[in-house]
Amino acid sequence: MHPHRDIEGLTYVVEGLFGHEDNVGGAFGPLPAGSVQRMTLGRGALHSERNASETEPMRFIQIWILPFRANLAPHVEQKVLTTADRTNRLLRAFSGSGEGAVKVYGDVEGFVSRLETGEQVSHAFGAGRAGYLYAIDGVFTVNGEKLTGGDAVKVFDETEIELTAVEDSELILLDIPVDYDPVGVWAP
């Protein structure tokens, strides 16, 4: 178990079974590959992540975002997303609105996708917005530039991006504000 405060941890399970435990709500999971979880760690909490399988490997991606305000009550929400849910589309997995996605208390829209070879999806950014794109596996292009598994890019000054799979690929895309005000322990 380890502590955090005034952040939200967004987790995407890439492979295996993800196990979570904390001191504010108990144990969650195990979550299979493709699942997402948000843990709000406002006032502070202890938590741990672990491989929920004794025999199979586990891999996950975790991104921290700043919430709208400090000292939010600790809370966990998670959702199982199937391969079909995220295939050949940008599936909204995290959202400030919570509409059909895991609700976050920060200004972010998070998408996951599994693109089959030759498939294409696009995403438009609003004014004052930018992106963070991580290539989990495979090979795809972003507005014609090639990314391979493990690559990441920040997307600035683009109104829209087109993602085209050169081979079967998996990715995560965050739509975030260019400017933000740090809160709580992060405030100057």
Buried (B, 14 or more C-beta within 10 A) or exposed (E): EEEBBBBBBBBBBBBBBBBBBBEBBEEBBBBBBBBBBBBBBBBBBBBEBEBBEEEEEBBBBEBEBBBBEBEBEBBBBBBEBEEEBBBBBBBBBBBBEBEEBBBBBBBBBBBBBBBEEEBEBEBEBEEEBBBBBBBBBBBBBBEEEEBEBEBEBEBEEBEEBEBBBBBBBBBBBBBBEEEBEEBBEBEE
